[in-house]
Amino acid sequence: MLKKCFVAFIIATLLFTLSSGQSFALNQLPEQKKQSEREIVVIVTASGNLEEIAQEVMTLLPDSEIRKMYRTVLNGFSLELKEGDLDLLAGIEAIDRIDRVTEYSVDLDGSVPFIGGNATRGKMDRDGQRLTGKGIKVAVIDTGVDYNHPDLKANFRGGYDVVDYDHDPMETTSKQGQPTLHGTHVAGIIAANGKVKGVAPEAEIYAYRALGPGGSGTTEQVIEAIEKAVVDEVDIINLSLGNTVNGPDWPTSVALDQAVDEGIVAVTSNGNSGPKMWTVGSPGTSTKAISVGASAPPIKTPYLTYVGEEKELTVYPMGGALPWDLRRDRELVYLDYGLEDDWKETDVKGKVVLVKRGMIPFSEKADYAEEAGVKALIIYNNLSGAFVGMVEPSKKIPVVSLTKEDGEWLVEKIKKGSNSPHLRTVYRHEEDFIAPFSSRGPVTQTWEVKPDIVAPGVAIDSTVPQGYLGLNGTSMSAPHVAGAAALVKQAHPDWTPEQIKAALMNTAKRLENDEGELYLPYEQGAGRLQVDKALEVKTLAYPATLTFGKWSKDDNREKRTVSFTIENHDHLTRTYHVKPPFDAPDGLQWKVPFSLDLKPGEKKEVQVELDLFPAVLEEGIHHGHIEIEGGRDEISIPYVFFIEEPNYPRVMAFNFGVGDHPGDYRYELYLPGGAEEMGIALYDPDTFEFIQFLDVKYNIGRGMVSGTWSKPSVEDGTYKALVYARKDGKEDTIETVITIGDIIRPHS
């Protein structure tokens, strides 16, 4: 059985709001404006002299406004213009691509020793200083940092607020809007130095507030924060944020690649949309950054059983609520959606209540539950699979979620069972499994392995304004790696970002699932972080993951060659042997050098040739490891390749909200490989009767697609939307719930 435990705190990664089935409202413009005059903001990437291109844009589109120029991590700018002028803008020859600015919201004590952090305390750098991250500048691009926190104030060195445009990157306070805490939690994992000890407790923290009230921000702000961090010459950037777009050329991914080229180690969370393949989102799709997935430190995991049944159900704690700690059987009550009237008809005091996701926010359901005196609240998904979620902080009851499948199974048992159904909790001590919420790769188009590495991201205690809190998510995993990178950077100040990345990946622990089988490369990358071993490494091999791309079964026999570099940092000559899998299937042969000798300080490039006859191999993903022997420890490099077009989701990141005129609605979605046909169908949520198409398009290129829908003669209410895209004989769909009417309420 796949180990499952905790889903991420919703602000633990920067996600498109609707990726978890929620709807969002776009800002309404004056009603008298025509659709073509609607003001939008885009990120323009160009080739050539930026000032000349900007002048050409302003001459062609005098009513547009250049908002921010990007000269460091992008050659481009953000531009506000009328939507009807997009085609004119695209016609400028020097412009390479145009991406709409999207609204986002934010994706120790046990974990630091677990990754070898305590074992590093006695190690010294070349100057005889203890390895604590001292002198290393780490940028936290997030919601800001509470620099007055007693565990952080000694290490805080400054930064910038790109939300309010000042030099005060404090977390959002209640006076400014919905308060935030995410950046402070991330900073504590990296460099807390007080009651909590971070991975690198003497590293210098530079905070860049790119996400404002409620943890919301835009592509524009994130890129500007990256730019400022690069200009400030930080050593490491941590971005515990992302979206659900699995595209390597998304602007934030490109910006991080450029930051690495500037000599900065970039670390980013991989996303919280697992456990399916292809769920990694930008900037986790960046080739050169270190993308981090979530594993579990030693924890006590609760599983639920329905009394009288053997089936065990995995619960997913929701941020802001108490952890699940029930010690005895509790009566279980089902209250539909958990709306206000539902709580008035049933005595639920001291019981566990099960409700369905939707109609009202999570926090509102939790408020009703707390007022009713329940022992715990369970919210099950209204879409297939698990989901990320949170409630407003300081809830006094446990609030957890279940998958749709498990929730519906419980509802069926309640309806068919006795008058007093009960739940029982079973606890197990577990560690080193991949959290089910952790996003998986690979990356579309480049077919690269992501994540690069995994680190603890489950039940991580760290700093928050006025205290401490345990949170879950790949947002918590990334700063473990950022802190580890700071230690490696202190130990080897002349190493490049590529060498530091290799040190962390080459020494990672390869994790196994319950059946004793290795997790796949696109689930764990090189494995789980071991910072103590990374500091002792004497051999580096990079890149530390490889891809051979994809083939069609109609392709002729072909040889493809990739290369990686081996470096000897030991004090003696080493003889290395490169060993691809010996159990290669028919139709596949490897060619590698028999051996190579490297003197101390020497490095060589190694060619690995894959001789392939595609027609013989099965369709789908093929993966394995190439071993490098001869150093103090064996190095394992994961690889992947594909036969035929991979079965990645043809459509992702669907958003739906109100439009510019009464009765109008807008949608956005992302097509990672384009589509021969895409559409949005509307259904009755109860009977599943087809109502009509919101939109249908044909032969669309890859990238973001948007459109406007004028409300027809349908009643106000909640509907099921089926979003589909077809390409190369394959079709993928997104099922979600949308609301039509004057009041748009988020589907939490």
Secondary structure, DSSP 4 states (H G I P E B T S, - for coil): ------PPPGGGS-B-GGGGT---PPPPPPTTS-GGG-EEEEEEEESS-HHHHHHHHHHH-TT-EEEEEE-SS-SEEEEEEEGGGHHHHHT-TTEEEEEE--EEE---TTHHHHTTTGGGTT-B-TTS-BSS-TT-EEEEEES---TTSTTTTTTEEEEEETTTTBS--PPPPTTTSS---HHHHHHHHHH-BSSSB-SSTTPEEEEEE---GGGEEEHHHHHHHHHHHHHTT-SEEEE----S---TTSHHHHHHHHHHHTT-EEEEE--S--SSTT---TTTT-SSSEEEEEE--SEEEEEEEETT---EEE-EE-BTSBPP---S-EEEEE-TT--GGGGGSS--TTSEEEEES-SS-HHHHHHHHHHTT-SEEEEE-SSSS----B--S--SSBEEEE-HHHHHHHHHHHHHS-SS-EEEEEEEEE-S-B-TTS-----TTT-----SEEEE-SSEEEEETTEEEEE-SHHHHHHHHHHHHHHHHHH-TT--HHHHHHHHHHTPBPPB-TTSPBPPHHHHTT-B--HHHHTT--EEEESSSEEEEEE-TTSPPEEEEEEEEEEE-SSS-EEEEEE--SSPPTTEEEE--S-EEE-TT-EEEEEEEEEE-GGGSPSEEEEEEEEEESSSS-EEEEEEEEESS----SSEEEEEEE-SSTTEEEEEEEETT-EEEEEEEEE-TTT--EEEEEEEEEEEPSEEEEEEEE--S--SEEEEEEEEEEETTEEEEEEEEEEESS------
